[in-house]
């Protein structure tokens, strides 16, 4: 599937439309089946679009869950690692 931003050259409406492929868009355009839903004009064209880029940078923001003693929590905080206690867990079990 591919999404194009389309522009009606008659009423200047911009809208998005999905196509199974770029060749499918071309087929529909050639058969004059691309019609503006606002003014029914056949003067619909693709506009310039910026590709949606996916960042490959990994963010280590996932939490680590588990049990830790008070000593472990103190050491983690000294290392600069944020820790939090779950309030509904009994202190003896944390």
N, C-alpha and C positions, 0 to 999 in steps of 0.2 A: 504494500500500500504506500502511496505517496500523496502528500498533501501539498496543494498549490494555493497560493493566494491569487485570486482572480480579480480583474478590474473590468467593469463595464464601461466602455468608451462612450456610451450614450448618456447614462445618468451619473457616471463616476462613482458608483458603488463598489466598494472593495469587500470581497467575501472569500472564505476558504471553501475548498472542495477537495474531496478525496477521490483518488483514482487507483485502479489496480496496478497501473504502471504508467510510465511516461508515454509509451506508445498508445495506451488506451486514451489518454488525453488527446493525442494527435488524431486518432480515429474519430473521436467525438467531435472535435473541432472541424475536421474535414467534412463530416456529414452534417455540419451545422446543427448539432444537438446540444451545444453549450449555449444556454440561454440565461440571461439575467432574470433572477426571480423577482426583481423590483419593477422593471420596465418592459420585460419580455424581449429585449434586444438580443440579437445574435452577435453583437460587437463585443464579445468577451475575450479577454486576453490574459495570459499569465503575466504577473508582475515580477519584478526582481525580488528575490527572497534570500535571506541569509540562512545558511544551513544551521541547524541546531546541533551544536557541538557538545559532546559529553566529556566532561573532565575525567581524566584518568588518575588524578591525584587522589590518594587514599587518605581519608581523614580518620584518625584513630579516636573517634568520639564514642565508640561503643563502651558501655559499662561492663564491668566485670563483677559478677555477683558471687557471693560466697560468704563463708564465716571467717571472722578475724578476731583475734584477741585484742584487748586494749593495747598491749605491747606492739602488736602488728600494726594497728591503726596509727599509733604514735610514730612508728618507723616510716610508714607510708607517707604521713604528713610531712615528716622531716625531709623526705625525698622529693617533696613537691607534688605528690599524687593526692588528688582530691578524694576524700572518703566521706561517706555518709552512713549514718546508722538508720536502720529502718525502725521507726518508732513502735510499731506493733509487735516487734519480736522481743521476747524476753531477754534482758541483758545477759543472762546466763547462757543463752543459746547464740549470742552474737559473737 
